[in-house]
């Protein structure tokens, strides 16, 4: 679907990557563009100058909050809460809000595969792109994975498909968004610092299916209880007792309706959660008519993304794993199940409105010691009291030193925070990179001279 914005006056709220991409897309469409960003002006001068050179008007800092003009609509970047002052000024003025994902979709000229869920979105998105690319299709992955959808939509006429990782925040402001294939990886409580309850968070996620018809596909986890869907449903699960179109055999094979496609051991992926991510990706490709044999090379070559169960080093017989993308309890639980026994866990971070008590049993089963950081460290220590020895510390650097002292040969130091990083870091990537830097600074014990 395309929309003619020629001559319309658009406000773009936020000057992050998505806001910049939306502004360029609107300028290419002939719209008059004003970009409003209430953040620190000095940090945005360079980007502002580049957009100004293309004809956009850019208003920064407090001036953005005071800007009063007649706009036909406003584009909301996903990083801006709809209740934030910048967005509320538009709402109070009666200006229609359009999300960046919605704007990009209206310009997209090829089929869209959209991936949402609480965990596994990035891996599944990357897998879909890898499988389809190996099968000879021209595709790009974008959205919450890093590259804005608006960047890709501008060149989508030359693509066979766009694969969009999409968060609940991005889905909040969709109206006509209708993916040909919608993938639902799983669901668990998250983002309760933004949503009033789990039901509200789930409702935002479910918007991915809202505009689909019987001509579309919904690739969903068979263990999820979803409302009736208009799209054709394709199911997957790694749970042994659950029936689905895609399943995990007792021999570790990924199967489609009983027929083995490939073995998980042949890939670089490990654990039942990654088996489900691979099933979801295979299901998405199958919905687009791609043969499993053609997708197989992509599955075998795919490497997991950084910060998700990423091997960092083995030092003095201790394995160090970076799972910084673990930003909720379900992701932490998956990491623990895949790590085995003898785990020294580094966890904690921003208080997102949920407690860690539900994981006490699992922690007691897998973890020999927990080193806790961030706003949540004392709360987690109380939640896990009696289940494991807890060590609240100040900061990640101290945590790595403490974990190294607690670990013994054969153990695994697992950095899987279970919550977000915004109390200490810009994002999970910066957090994970710092953990890897600290790990590589550990000096191995020198053998004693005889």
C-alpha positions as CSV (number, residue, x, y, z in Angstrom):
1,X,0.0,0.0,0.0
2,X,1.3,3.5,-0.8
3,X,0.0,6.9,0.3
4,X,0.5,10.2,-1.5
5,X,2.0,12.6,1.0
6,X,2.9,15.2,-1.6
7,X,2.3,18.7,-0.2
8,X,1.2,17.5,3.3
9,X,2.9,18.9,6.4
10,X,4.3,16.1,8.6
11,X,5.8,16.3,12.0
12,X,8.3,13.6,12.9
13,X,8.7,13.1,16.6
14,X,12.1,12.0,17.6
15,X,15.5,12.2,15.8
16,X,16.7,8.6,16.4
17,X,17.4,6.2,13.6
18,X,13.7,5.5,13.0
19,X,12.8,9.2,13.1
20,X,15.6,10.1,10.6
21,X,14.5,7.3,8.3
22,X,10.9,8.4,8.4
23,X,11.9,12.0,7.7
24,X,13.9,11.0,4.6
25,X,11.0,8.8,3.4
26,X,8.5,11.7,3.7
27,X,10.9,14.1,2.0
28,X,11.2,11.6,-0.9
29,X,7.4,11.5,-1.0
30,X,7.2,15.3,-1.4
31,X,6.0,16.1,2.1
32,X,6.9,19.2,4.1
33,X,8.7,17.8,7.1
34,X,9.3,19.3,10.6
35,X,11.3,17.2,13.0
36,X,10.8,17.7,16.7
37,X,13.2,16.3,19.3
38,X,13.1,17.5,22.9
39,X,16.4,15.9,23.8
40,X,19.8,17.6,24.3
41,X,20.3,19.7,21.2
42,X,24.1,19.5,21.1
43,X,24.1,15.7,20.6
44,X,21.8,16.1,17.6
45,X,23.3,19.0,15.7
46,X,25.0,16.8,13.1
47,X,21.9,14.8,12.2
48,X,19.8,18.0,12.3
49,X,22.1,19.7,9.8
50,X,21.9,16.8,7.3
51,X,18.1,16.8,7.4
52,X,18.0,20.6,7.1
53,X,20.2,20.4,4.0
54,X,17.4,18.3,2.4
55,X,14.7,20.8,3.2
56,X,13.4,19.6,6.6
57,X,12.9,22.0,9.4
58,X,14.4,20.7,12.7
59,X,13.4,22.0,16.1
60,X,15.4,20.8,19.1
61,X,15.3,20.9,22.9
62,X,12.6,22.8,24.8
63,X,11.7,24.6,21.6
64,X,10.3,21.3,20.3
65,X,7.9,21.2,23.2
66,X,6.8,24.7,22.5
67,X,6.3,24.3,18.7
68,X,2.8,25.1,17.7
69,X,2.0,24.5,14.0
70,X,-0.7,23.0,11.9
71,X,0.4,19.5,10.9
72,X,-1.6,17.0,8.8
73,X,-0.2,14.2,10.9
74,X,2.7,13.3,13.2
75,X,5.0,10.3,12.9
76,X,5.9,8.8,16.3
77,X,9.2,7.0,16.7
78,X,9.0,3.7,18.6
79,X,11.4,4.9,21.3
80,X,8.9,7.6,22.3
81,X,6.2,6.7,24.8
82,X,2.8,7.9,23.4
83,X,2.2,9.5,26.9
84,X,5.5,11.5,26.7
85,X,5.0,15.3,26.5
86,X,6.1,15.5,22.8
87,X,3.5,13.0,21.8
88,X,0.8,14.4,24.1
89,X,1.2,17.9,22.6
90,X,0.2,16.4,19.2
91,X,-2.7,14.4,20.7
92,X,-4.0,17.5,22.5
93,X,-3.8,19.5,19.3
94,X,-5.9,16.8,17.4
95,X,-3.0,15.8,15.2
96,X,-3.3,12.2,14.0
97,X,-0.4,10.0,15.2
98,X,1.2,7.5,12.7
99,X,3.8,5.0,13.8
100,X,7.1,4.7,11.9
101,X,6.2,1.0,11.1
102,X,2.8,2.1,9.8
103,X,4.4,4.8,7.6
104,X,6.9,2.4,6.2
105,X,4.2,-0.3,5.5
106,X,2.2,2.2,3.5
107,X,5.2,2.6,1.2
108,X,6.2,-1.0,1.1
109,X,6.0,-2.7,-2.3
110,X,6.7,-6.3,-1.5
111,X,5.4,-9.0,1.0
112,X,6.1,-8.4,4.7
113,X,7.1,-11.1,7.2
114,X,6.6,-9.6,10.7
115,X,8.1,-11.2,13.8
116,X,7.0,-10.5,17.3
117,X,7.0,-12.2,20.7
118,X,8.7,-11.6,24.0
119,X,11.8,-13.6,23.3
120,X,13.5,-14.9,20.2
121,X,12.4,-12.1,17.8
122,X,15.9,-11.1,16.7
123,X,17.1,-14.6,16.2
124,X,14.0,-15.6,14.3
125,X,14.1,-12.5,12.1
126,X,17.7,-13.2,11.3
127,X,16.9,-16.8,10.5
128,X,14.1,-16.0,8.2
129,X,16.4,-13.6,6.2
130,X,19.2,-16.2,6.1
131,X,16.9,-19.1,5.0
132,X,15.2,-17.0,2.3
133,X,18.5,-15.5,1.1
134,X,20.0,-19.0,0.8
135,X,17.0,-20.0,-1.3
136,X,17.8,-17.3,-3.8
137,X,15.2,-14.6,-2.7
138,X,16.2,-10.9,-2.4
139,X,15.3,-10.0,1.2
140,X,16.2,-7.5,3.9
141,X,15.7,-7.7,7.7
142,X,14.8,-4.5,9.5
143,X,12.6,-3.0,12.2
144,X,13.5,-3.5,15.9
145,X,16.6,-5.5,14.8
146,X,18.3,-2.2,14.0
147,X,17.7,-1.0,10.5
148,X,14.5,1.1,10.4
149,X,11.7,-0.3,8.2
150,X,11.4,3.1,6.5
151,X,14.9,2.8,5.1
152,X,14.0,-0.6,3.5
153,X,10.5,0.4,2.4
154,X,12.1,3.1,0.1
155,X,13.8,0.4,-1.9
156,X,11.3,-2.5,-1.4
157,X,10.1,-2.6,-5.0
158,X,13.4,-4.5,-5.8
159,X,12.9,-7.0,-3.0
160,X,11.0,-10.3,-2.8
161,X,10.2,-9.8,0.9
162,X,11.0,-7.6,3.9
163,X,11.4,-9.3,7.3
164,X,10.5,-6.9,10.1
165,X,11.2,-7.5,13.8
166,X,8.4,-5.6,15.5
167,X,8.0,-4.8,19.2
168,X,4.8,-4.1,21.2
169,X,5.9,-0.4,21.2
170,X,5.9,-0.3,17.4
171,X,2.6,-2.2,17.1
172,X,0.8,0.4,19.3
173,X,0.5,2.9,16.5
174,X,-0.3,0.6,13.6
175,X,-3.6,1.0,11.7
176,X,-3.4,-0.7,8.2
177,X,-0.3,-2.8,8.9
178,X,-1.0,-6.2,7.5
179,X,1.9,-8.7,7.2
180,X,1.6,-11.6,4.7
181,X,3.2,-13.7,7.4
182,X,3.0,-12.8,11.1
183,X,5.2,-14.8,13.4
184,X,4.5,-15.1,17.2
185,X,7.5,-16.6,18.9
186,X,6.2,-16.7,22.5
187,X,4.8,-14.5,25.2
188,X,5.7,-13.8,28.9
189,X,5.4,-10.8,31.2
190,X,7.6,-7.8,30.2
191,X,7.7,-4.0,30.0
192,X,5.5,-3.5,33.0
193,X,7.3,-0.2,33.5
194,X,5.4,1.0,30.3
195,X,2.2,-1.0,30.5
196,X,-0.3,-1.0,33.4
197,X,-0.6,-4.8,33.4
198,X,0.3,-7.9,31.4
199,X,-3.0,-7.9,29.5
200,X,-2.2,-4.4,28.0
201,X,1.2,-5.6,26.9
202,X,-0.4,-8.7,25.3
203,X,-3.1,-6.6,23.6
204,X,-0.4,-4.5,22.0
205,X,1.4,-7.6,20.7
206,X,-1.8,-9.1,19.3
207,X,-2.2,-6.1,17.0
208,X,0.2,-8.0,14.6
209,X,-2.7,-10.2,13.5
210,X,-5.4,-7.5,13.5
211,X,-5.6,-6.7,9.8
212,X,-4.7,-10.2,8.5
213,X,-7.2,-12.1,6.3
214,X,-7.6,-15.7,5.2
215,X,-5.1,-15.0,2.4
216,X,-2.4,-14.4,5.1
217,X,-0.5,-16.7,7.5
218,X,0.0,-16.7,11.3
219,X,3.1,-18.8,12.4
220,X,2.5,-19.3,16.1
221,X,3.8,-21.2,19.0
222,X,1.5,-24.1,19.6
223,X,1.7,-23.7,23.4
224,X,0.3,-20.2,23.2
225,X,-3.4,-19.6,23.9
226,X,-4.3,-17.1,21.2
227,X,-7.7,-15.7,20.2
228,X,-9.3,-16.8,16.9
229,X,-7.3,-15.6,14.0
230,X,-8.5,-14.9,10.4
231,X,-5.1,-15.9,8.9
232,X,-4.2,-19.5,8.2
233,X,-2.4,-20.8,11.3
234,X,0.9,-22.7,11.1
235,X,2.1,-24.1,14.5
236,X,5.4,-25.1,16.0
237,X,6.7,-26.3,19.4
238,X,9.7,-28.0,21.0
239,X,7.5,-29.5,23.8
240,X,7.3,-33.2,23.4
241,X,3.6,-33.7,24.4
242,X,2.2,-30.9,22.2
243,X,1.0,-31.4,18.6
244,X,2.1,-28.9,15.9
245,X,3.0,-28.6,12.3
246,X,6.7,-28.2,13.2
247,X,8.1,-30.3,16.1
248,X,11.4,-31.4,17.7
249,X,12.0,-35.1,17.5
250,X,13.6,-37.1,20.3
251,X,16.7,-37.4,18.1
252,X,17.0,-33.6,17.9
253,X,15.6,-33.4,14.4
254,X,13.3,-30.5,13.3
255,X,10.3,-32.1,11.7
256,X,7.4,-30.9,9.5
257,X,4.3,-33.1,10.0
258,X,6.5,-36.0,11.0
259,X,9.1,-35.7,8.3
260,X,12.6,-34.7,9.3
261,X,14.0,-31.6,7.7
262,X,17.3,-31.3,9.5
263,X,19.0,-31.9,12.8
264,X,19.5,-29.1,15.2
265,X,23.0,-30.5,15.9
266,X,24.0,-29.7,12.3
267,X,23.4,-26.0,13.0
268,X,25.1,-23.5,15.3
269,X,22.0,-23.2,17.4
270,X,21.5,-24.9,20.7
271,X,18.6,-25.4,23.1
272,X,14.9,-25.9,22.7
273,X,14.2,-22.2,22.5
274,X,16.5,-22.0,19.4
275,X,14.8,-25.0,18.0
276,X,11.5,-23.1,18.1
277,X,13.1,-20.1,16.6
278,X,14.3,-22.2,13.7
279,X,10.9,-23.9,13.3
280,X,9.2,-20.5,13.2
281,X,11.6,-19.3,10.5
282,X,11.1,-22.5,8.4
283,X,7.4,-22.0,8.8
284,X,7.6,-18.5,7.5
285,X,9.5,-19.6,4.5
286,X,7.1,-22.4,3.9
287,X,4.2,-20.0,3.9
288,X,5.9,-18.0,1.2
289,X,6.2,-21.2,-0.9
290,X,9.9,-21.8,-0.4
291,X,11.1,-25.5,-0.3
292,X,12.7,-26.8,2.8
293,X,15.7,-28.2,0.8
294,X,16.4,-24.7,-0.6
295,X,16.3,-23.2,3.0
296,X,18.5,-25.9,4.5
297,X,21.9,-24.3,3.6
298,X,20.8,-21.0,5.3
299,X,20.0,-22.9,8.5
300,X,23.3,-24.7,8.6
301,X,25.3,-21.5,8.0
302,X,23.4,-19.2,10.3
303,X,25.3,-17.8,13.3
304,X,23.4,-16.6,16.4
305,X,23.4,-12.9,17.0
306,X,25.7,-11.3,19.5
307,X,24.5,-11.0,23.1
308,X,22.2,-14.0,23.0
309,X,24.0,-17.1,24.5
310,X,27.2,-15.8,23.0
311,X,30.4,-17.7,23.8
312,X,33.0,-15.1,25.0
313,X,36.0,-17.1,26.3
314,X,37.2,-20.1,28.3
315,X,39.6,-19.0,31.0
316,X,41.2,-21.5,33.4
317,X,38.5,-24.1,32.5
318,X,35.6,-21.6,33.1
319,X,33.3,-20.8,30.2
320,X,32.1,-17.2,30.0
321,X,28.7,-16.6,28.2
322,X,27.3,-13.2,27.2
323,X,23.4,-13.3,27.3
324,X,23.0,-9.5,27.7
325,X,19.9,-9.6,25.4
326,X,18.1,-11.3,28.3
327,X,15.8,-8.5,29.4
328,X,13.0,-10.4,31.0
329,X,12.4,-13.5,33.2
330,X,11.5,-15.8,30.4
331,X,14.8,-15.1,28.6
332,X,16.7,-15.7,31.8
333,X,14.9,-19.0,32.3
334,X,15.8,-20.1,28.8
335,X,19.4,-19.3,29.3
336,X,19.5,-21.2,32.6
337,X,18.0,-24.3,31.1
338,X,20.5,-24.2,28.3
339,X,23.5,-23.7,30.6
340,X,23.3,-26.9,32.6
341,X,24.7,-27.1,36.1
342,X,27.5,-25.3,37.9
343,X,26.5,-21.8,36.8
344,X,27.8,-18.6,38.4
345,X,25.0,-16.2,37.3
346,X,25.4,-12.4,36.9
347,X,21.9,-10.9,36.8
348,X,20.0,-7.7,37.6
349,X,19.5,-4.2,36.2
350,X,16.5,-1.8,35.9
351,X,13.4,-2.3,37.9
352,X,10.7,-3.1,35.2
353,X,7.9,-3.8,37.6
354,X,8.2,-7.5,38.1
355,X,9.9,-9.7,40.7
356,X,12.3,-12.6,40.3
357,X,10.7,-15.0,42.8
358,X,9.1,-17.2,40.1
359,X,12.6,-18.3,39.1
360,X,13.9,-19.3,42.5
361,X,13.3,-23.0,41.9
362,X,15.1,-23.0,38.6
363,X,17.9,-20.9,40.0
364,X,18.3,-23.3,42.8
365,X,18.6,-26.2,40.3
366,X,21.2,-24.7,38.0
367,X,23.1,-21.9,39.9
368,X,25.8,-22.3,42.5
369,X,26.1,-18.6,43.1
370,X,24.4,-15.4,41.9
371,X,26.2,-12.1,41.6
372,X,23.6,-9.3,41.4
373,X,23.8,-5.8,40.0
374,X,21.7,-2.7,39.3
375,X,18.5,-1.3,40.8
376,X,17.1,-4.8,41.3
377,X,20.1,-6.4,43.1
378,X,18.7,-6.3,46.7
379,X,15.2,-7.2,45.6
380,X,16.5,-10.2,43.7
381,X,18.6,-11.3,46.6
382,X,15.4,-11.3,48.8
383,X,13.5,-13.2,46.1
384,X,16.2,-15.9,45.9
385,X,17.0,-16.1,49.6
386,X,17.3,-19.8,50.5
387,X,17.6,-20.9,46.8
388,X,21.2,-19.8,46.1
389,X,24.0,-17.8,47.6
390,X,23.5,-14.2,46.5
391,X,26.2,-11.5,46.2
392,X,24.8,-8.0,45.5
393,X,27.6,-5.8,44.2
394,X,28.1,-2.3,42.8
395,X,28.4,-2.4,39.0
396,X,29.3,-4.9,36.3
397,X,33.0,-4.5,36.6
398,X,32.9,-5.6,40.3
399,X,30.5,-8.4,39.3
400,X,32.9,-9.9,36.8
401,X,35.7,-9.9,39.4
402,X,33.4,-11.5,42.0
403,X,32.2,-14.2,39.4
404,X,35.7,-15.0,38.5
405,X,36.6,-15.6,42.2
406,X,33.5,-17.9,42.7
407,X,33.9,-20.0,39.5
408,X,35.9,-23.2,39.4
409,X,37.1,-25.2,36.4
410,X,34.1,-26.8,34.6
411,X,31.7,-24.0,35.7
412,X,30.0,-21.5,33.5
413,X,29.8,-17.7,34.2
414,X,26.5,-16.7,32.6
415,X,25.7,-13.0,32.2
416,X,22.0,-13.1,31.8
417,X,20.5,-10.0,33.5
418,X,16.8,-10.9,33.2
419,X,15.8,-7.2,32.9
420,X,16.8,-4.1,30.9
421,X,20.0,-2.1,31.2
422,X,18.8,1.5,31.3
423,X,19.8,2.1,34.9
424,X,23.4,1.6,33.9
425,X,23.8,1.4,30.1
426,X,22.4,2.9,26.9
427,X,21.1,-0.5,25.8
428,X,21.7,-4.3,26.1
429,X,24.4,-4.1,23.3
430,X,26.5,-1.6,25.2
431,X,26.0,-3.7,28.4
432,X,27.1,-6.9,26.6
433,X,30.1,-5.3,24.9
434,X,31.3,-4.0,28.3
435,X,30.9,-7.5,29.8
436,X,33.0,-9.0,26.9
437,X,35.6,-6.3,27.4
438,X,35.8,-7.0,31.1
439,X,36.0,-10.8,30.5
440,X,38.9,-10.4,28.0
441,X,40.8,-8.4,30.7
442,X,40.8,-11.4,33.0
443,X,44.3,-12.8,33.4
444,X,44.6,-16.6,33.4
445,X,46.3,-18.2,36.3
446,X,50.0,-18.9,35.6
447,X,51.2,-22.4,36.3
448,X,53.6,-22.6,39.2
449,X,57.2,-23.2,38.4
450,X,58.7,-26.4,39.8
